[in-house]
């Protein structure tokens, strides 16, 4: 499938939704799929994208194509969904690809890597650059075809039981940190922990970990992290624009009619846009509430940011020397990032810097 079909097929979605082609839809056979999410139902933003997808598929197919959505742990463990899709246990999953960097570090490039692309840049790389083409070539090794399935936007840097005043405070820090970023934290002297979203609070409360990151104010407030770790840091240098994905079993996808494939494409596009819109709309009020209730907001010290950047770049260079999958995708990703930053530093950053200094 052409990479730009992710956007183009949304036009077909409009036609179908308007009822202009009922004969096409009603001629299709009934299809029932199961979707395994990596997220708990309590998070209406990140888990909710799968619901948005399923509802849109149902709507566009006139109820003939149904997707049953299951939260992390219902059908399989939150971090077991790639195996589930690959083996055909379920037809599809909704997850953060970087959770699976242990299989191959290249998974992380389909989601987020430290000091990578922001959300708009990530979508641009996927849709207009070579991102979707390259990642689909890679996922083919796992019997998976992927569709962009949301983005949280730039994330916060997490919750800490004690203040981080310098890089020295990172040494020995036991932190729940998502996916690939743990490799960088480890190089900085920290101790990464990969814990599903639904289990983070208890680990932080018991002191099993010293710090934890999830997404941002809206989700973090729901999970109650502010009750057990008062210090909230920014920015999440490891997640400037993490993309979620719908992973679909290749055999299941290829068995669909062209019309149903178009519906999948269109529904994924709707869910992709919807997720970040929700985060951008809900995070401001949540941050105000958190600070109002006693949360202490801090910017990471410069030496922490400098160390993280240095270690990230060194890690990418090392991986390019030993992982050909990583090297192929990362070279294209890095070139795209360089050109994007050249552009964003002028119009986008110039506008944002001015506006955020104003009292409106």
NULUMDO-178380 format. One record per residue (C-alpha): residue number from 1; x, y, z. Coordinates in steps of 0.1 Angstrom, whole numbers. Each point is the difference from the previous one (the first is absolute). Example, Ala and Ser with C-alpha at 12.3 -4.5 7.8 and 13.67 -1.06 7.14 Angstrom:
- resi / px / py / pz
- 1 / 123 / -45 / 78;
- 2 / 14 / 34 / -7;
This chain:
- resi / px / py / pz
- 1 / 0 / 0 / 0;
- 2 / 13 / 35 / -8;
- 3 / 11 / 19 / 30;
- 4 / -22 / 30 / -9;
- 5 / -31 / -22 / 0;
- 6 / -2 / 6 / 38;
- 7 / -13 / 35 / -9;
- 8 / -16 / -5 / -33;
- 9 / -23 / -28 / 11;
- 10 / -15 / 24 / 25;
- 11 / -18 / 14 / -30;
- 12 / -17 / -33 / -6;
- 13 / -10 / 0 / 37;
- 14 / -19 / 32 / -7;
- 15 / -18 / -16 / -29;
- 16 / -10 / -30 / 19;
- 17 / -11 / 19 / 31;
- 18 / -22 / 22 / -22;
- 19 / -17 / -31 / -13;
- 20 / 10 / 7 / -36;
- 21 / 12 / -36 / -7;
- 22 / -23 / -23 / 21;
- 23 / 1 / -28 / -26;
- 24 / 37 / -3 / 5;
- 25 / -2 / -4 / 37;
- 26 / -30 / -22 / 2;
- 27 / 14 / -24 / -25;
- 28 / 28 / -9 / 25;
- 29 / 0 / -30 / 23;
- 30 / -2 / 3 / 37;
- 31 / 34 / 3 / 17;
- 32 / 8 / -3 / 37;
- 33 / 34 / 9 / 13;
- 34 / 15 / 3 / 35;
- 35 / 24 / 28 / 9;
- 36 / 24 / -4 / 30;
- 37 / 10 / 33 / 15;
- 38 / 31 / 6 / 21;
- 39 / -18 / 26 / 21;
- 40 / -26 / 0 / 29;
- 41 / -36 / 11 / -7;
- 42 / 4 / 28 / 26;
- 43 / 21 / 20 / -24;
- 44 / -27 / 13 / -24;
- 45 / 26 / 18 / -21;
- 46 / 26 / -26 / -8;
- 47 / -23 / -31 / 4;
- 48 / -28 / 20 / -16;
- 49 / 17 / 1 / -34;
- 50 / -8 / -37 / -5;
- 51 / -37 / 7 / 9;
- 52 / 0 / 29 / -25;
- 53 / 14 / -24 / -27;
- 54 / -25 / -27 / 8;
- 55 / -30 / 23 / 0;
- 56 / 10 / 16 / -34;
- 57 / 5 / -35 / -16;
- 58 / -34 / -10 / 12;
- 59 / -16 / 33 / -13;
- 60 / 17 / -1 / -34;
- 61 / -8 / -37 / -6;
- 62 / -37 / 3 / 11;
- 63 / 7 / -23 / 29;
- 64 / 14 / -28 / -22;
- 65 / 36 / 4 / 12;
- 66 / 3 / -1 / 38;
- 67 / 31 / 4 / 21;
- 68 / -2 / -11 / 37;
- 69 / 24 / 20 / 21;
- 70 / 17 / -16 / 30;
- 71 / 21 / 19 / 26;
- 72 / 35 / -11 / 9;
- 73 / 0 / -32 / 19;
- 74 / -35 / -12 / -11;
- 75 / 11 / -22 / -29;
- 76 / 37 / 1 / 5;
- 77 / 26 / 20 / 19;
- 78 / 5 / 36 / -9;
- 79 / 34 / -7 / -14;
- 80 / -11 / -32 / -17;
- 81 / -20 / 15 / -28;
- 82 / 27 / -2 / -27;
- 83 / 2 / -38 / 5;
- 84 / -38 / -2 / 0;
- 85 / -2 / 18 / -33;
- 86 / 30 / -18 / -16;
- 87 / -14 / -34 / 9;
- 88 / -36 / 9 / -10;
- 89 / -14 / -4 / 36;
- 90 / -17 / 33 / -7;
- 91 / -5 / 19 / -32;
- 92 / 14 / 33 / 12;
- 93 / 15 / 20 / 29;
- 94 / 3 / 36 / 11;
- 95 / 33 / 7 / 17;
- 96 / 32 / 21 / 2;
- 97 / 25 / -17 / -23;
- 98 / 30 / 10 / 22;
- 99 / -12 / -25 / 27;
- 100 / 15 / -27 / -22;
- 101 / 35 / 13 / -5;
- 102 / 12 / -31 / 17;
- 103 / -9 / -19 / -31;
- 104 / 18 / 25 / -22;
- 105 / 9 / 36 / 8;
- 106 / -16 / 10 / -34;
- 107 / -34 / -3 / 16;
- 108 / 7 / 32 / 19;
- 109 / 4 / 21 / -32;
- 110 / -37 / -7 / -7;
- 111 / -9 / 17 / 32;
- 112 / 25 / 23 / 16;
- 113 / 37 / 2 / 8;
- 114 / 18 / 25 / 23;
- 115 / 4 / 33 / -17;
- 116 / -19 / -12 / -30;
- 117 / -29 / 15 / -20;
- 118 / -29 / 20 / 15;
- 119 / -35 / -11 / -8;
- 120 / -5 / 20 / -32;
- 121 / 34 / -10 / -13;
- 122 / -7 / -36 / 8;
- 123 / -33 / 1 / -20;
- 124 / 18 / 18 / -28;
- 125 / 27 / -27 / -1;
- 126 / -26 / -28 / 0;
- 127 / -23 / 15 / -26;
- 128 / 21 / 21 / -23;
- 129 / 35 / -14 / 8;
- 130 / 12 / -36 / -1;
- 131 / -11 / -8 / 35;
- 132 / -31 / -22 / -7;
- 133 / 18 / -18 / -29;
- 134 / 31 / -8 / 21;
- 135 / -19 / -11 / 31;
- 136 / -23 / -22 / -20;
- 137 / 30 / -17 / -16;
- 138 / 13 / -6 / 35;
- 139 / -33 / -12 / 16;
- 140 / -4 / -25 / -29;
- 141 / 26 / -21 / 19;
- 142 / -26 / -3 / 28;
- 143 / -30 / -7 / -22;
- 144 / -14 / 35 / 7;
- 145 / -12 / 29 / -20;
- 146 / -2 / 33 / 20;
- 147 / -22 / 31 / -2;
- 148 / 7 / 32 / 20;
- 149 / -24 / -1 / 29;
- 150 / 5 / 32 / 20;
- 151 / 26 / 23 / 16;
- 152 / 2 / 14 / 34;
- 153 / 20 / 31 / -9;
- 154 / 31 / 9 / 20;
- 155 / -1 / -17 / 34;
- 156 / 10 / 11 / 35;
- 157 / 32 / -13 / 16;
- 158 / -17 / -19 / 28;
- 159 / -5 / -1 / 38;
- 160 / 28 / -2 / 25;
- 161 / -1 / -8 / 37;
- 162 / 31 / 23 / 5;
- 163 / 11 / 30 / -20;
- 164 / 25 / -4 / -29;
- 165 / 25 / 28 / 5;
- 166 / 28 / -13 / -22;
- 167 / 11 / -30 / -20;
- 168 / 13 / -14 / 33;
- 169 / -36 / -6 / 11;
- 170 / -6 / -23 / -30;
- 171 / 26 / -24 / 12;
- 172 / -17 / -31 / 14;
- 173 / -35 / 14 / -6;
- 174 / -25 / -28 / -5;
- 175 / -25 / 14 / -25;
- 176 / -29 / -14 / -19;
- 177 / 8 / 13 / -35;
- 178 / -17 / -11 / -32;
- 179 / 18 / -22 / -25;
- 180 / 31 / 11 / -17;
- 181 / 8 / 30 / 22;
- 182 / 11 / -23 / 27;
- 183 / 31 / -8 / -20;
- 184 / 10 / 37 / 2;
- 185 / -9 / 3 / 37;
- 186 / 22 / -31 / 7;
- 187 / 29 / 17 / -17;
- 188 / -5 / 30 / 22;
- 189 / 2 / -22 / 31;
- 190 / -37 / -5 / 6;
- 191 / -18 / -34 / 4;
- 192 / -29 / -2 / -25;
- 193 / -32 / -20 / 8;
- 194 / -25 / -10 / -27;
- 195 / -33 / -1 / 18;
- 196 / -35 / 0 / -16;
- 197 / -21 / 32 / 6;
- 198 / -25 / -17 / 23;
- 199 / 28 / -12 / 24;
- 200 / 21 / 32 / 3;
- 201 / -19 / 16 / 30;
- 202 / 5 / -29 / 24;
- 203 / 37 / -3 / -9;
- 204 / 5 / 38 / 6;
- 205 / -21 / -1 / 32;
- 206 / 19 / -30 / 15;
- 207 / 34 / 16 / -9;
- 208 / 9 / -29 / -23;
- 209 / 9 / 28 / -24;
- 210 / 12 / 35 / 6;
- 211 / -16 / 17 / -30;
- 212 / -24 / -7 / -28;
- 213 / -11 / 16 / -32;
- 214 / -32 / -7 / -20;
- 215 / -13 / 26 / -23;
- 216 / -11 / 34 / 13;
- 217 / -23 / 19 / 24;
- 218 / -34 / -14 / -10;
- 219 / 10 / -37 / 1;
- 220 / 25 / 4 / 29;
- 221 / -27 / 17 / 21;
- 222 / -24 / -28 / -6;
- 223 / 26 / -25 / 10;
- 224 / 7 / 20 / 32;
- 225 / 37 / 2 / -2;
- 226 / 0 / 34 / 17;
- 227 / -12 / -17 / 32;
- 228 / 32 / -20 / 4;
- 229 / 27 / 21 / -18;
- 230 / -4 / 38 / 2;
- 231 / 28 / 11 / -24;
- 232 / -11 / 3 / -36;
- 233 / 27 / 6 / -27;
- 234 / 0 / 11 / -36;
- 235 / 7 / -5 / -29;
- 236 / -3 / -37 / -8;
- 237 / 31 / 1 / -21;
- 238 / -5 / -37 / -9;
- 239 / -35 / 7 / -15;
- 240 / -3 / 31 / -21;
- 241 / -28 / -15 / -21;
- 242 / -7 / -37 / 7;
- 243 / -22 / -17 / -26;
- 244 / -23 / -29 / 10;
- 245 / -7 / -26 / -26;
- 246 / -27 / -24 / -10;
- 247 / 17 / -33 / -7;
- 248 / -20 / -23 / -23;
- 249 / 8 / -36 / -8;
- 250 / 10 / -1 / -36;
- 251 / -21 / -30 / -9;
- 252 / -31 / 15 / 16;
- 253 / 6 / 33 / -18;
- 254 / 6 / -16 / -34;
- 255 / -33 / -20 / 4;
- 256 / -20 / 32 / 0;
- 257 / -17 / 14 / -31;
- 258 / 14 / 32 / -14;
- 259 / -29 / 19 / 14;
- 260 / 6 / -13 / 35;
- 261 / 37 / 7 / -3;
- 262 / -9 / 36 / -9;
- 263 / -22 / 2 / 31;
- 264 / 28 / -12 / 22;
- 265 / 23 / 27 / -15;
- 266 / -26 / 27 / 5;
- 267 / -9 / -11 / 36;
- 268 / 36 / 0 / 10;
- 269 / 4 / 35 / -14;
- 270 / -29 / 13 / 20;
- 271 / 13 / -17 / 32;
- 272 / 35 / 14 / -7;
- 273 / -13 / 36 / -1;
- 274 / -24 / -4 / 29;
- 275 / 25 / -12 / 25;
- 276 / 23 / 30 / -1;
- 277 / -30 / 24 / -2;
- 278 / -12 / -15 / 33;
- 279 / 34 / 4 / 17;
- 280 / 5 / 35 / -12;
- 281 / -34 / 10 / 12;
- 282 / 1 / -17 / 34;
- 283 / 36 / 4 / 12;
- 284 / -1 / 38 / 8;
- 285 / -28 / -2 / 25;
- 286 / 15 / -31 / 16;
- 287 / 34 / 17 / 4;
- 288 / -17 / 29 / 18;
- 289 / -18 / -23 / 23;
- 290 / 32 / -20 / 8;
- 291 / 20 / 32 / 8;
- 292 / -29 / 14 / 20;
- 293 / -1 / -31 / 22;
- 294 / 37 / 1 / 9;
- 295 / 19 / -15 / -29;
- 296 / 34 / 15 / -3;
- 297 / 9 / 7 / -37;
- 298 / 37 / 0 / -10;
- 299 / 20 / 2 / -33;
- 300 / 27 / -26 / -3;
- 301 / 35 / 14 / 8;
- 302 / 21 / 8 / -30;
- 303 / 26 / -26 / 9;
- 304 / -26 / -27 / 0;
- 305 / -13 / 11 / -34;
- 306 / 36 / 2 / -14;
- 307 / 9 / -34 / 13;
- 308 / -32 / -16 / -14;
- 309 / 6 / 15 / -34;
- 310 / 37 / -11 / -1;
- 311 / -9 / -35 / 11;
- 312 / -29 / -3 / -25;
- 313 / 21 / 10 / -30;
- 314 / 28 / -24 / 11;
- 315 / -25 / -28 / 3;
- 316 / -15 / 6 / -35;
- 317 / 35 / -1 / -15;
- 318 / 8 / -33 / 17;
- 319 / -33 / -15 / -11;
- 320 / 6 / 10 / -36;
- 321 / 32 / -19 / 2;
- 322 / -15 / -33 / 11;
- 323 / -37 / 0 / -10;
- 324 / -7 / 2 / -37;
- 325 / -37 / 5 / 5;
- 326 / 6 / 29 / 23;
- 327 / 26 / 15 / -24;
- 328 / -23 / 0 / -30;
- 329 / -29 / 16 / 17;
- 330 / 20 / 24 / 23;
- 331 / 20 / 15 / -28;
- 332 / -32 / 11 / -17;
- 333 / -16 / 11 / 33;
- 334 / 31 / 21 / 9;
- 335 / 1 / 17 / -33;
- 336 / -36 / 9 / 2;
- 337 / 5 / 13 / 36;
- 338 / 28 / 22 / -11;
- 339 / -20 / 17 / -27;
- 340 / -31 / 3 / 22;
- 341 / 20 / 17 / 28;
- 342 / 15 / 24 / -25;
- 343 / -36 / 11 / -9;
- 344 / -16 / -1 / 34;
- 345 / 26 / 21 / 16;
- 346 / -12 / 30 / -20;
- 347 / -38 / 2 / -5;
- 348 / -13 / -24 / 26;
- 349 / 25 / 7 / 28;
- 350 / 0 / 37 / -7;
- 351 / -38 / 2 / 2;
- 352 / -2 / -22 / 31;
- 353 / 27 / 18 / 19;
- 354 / -17 / 33 / -5;
- 355 / -35 / -12 / 8;
- 356 / 10 / -19 / 31;
- 357 / 16 / 31 / 15;
- 358 / -32 / 20 / -3;
- 359 / -26 / 5 / 27;
- 360 / -33 / -9 / -17;
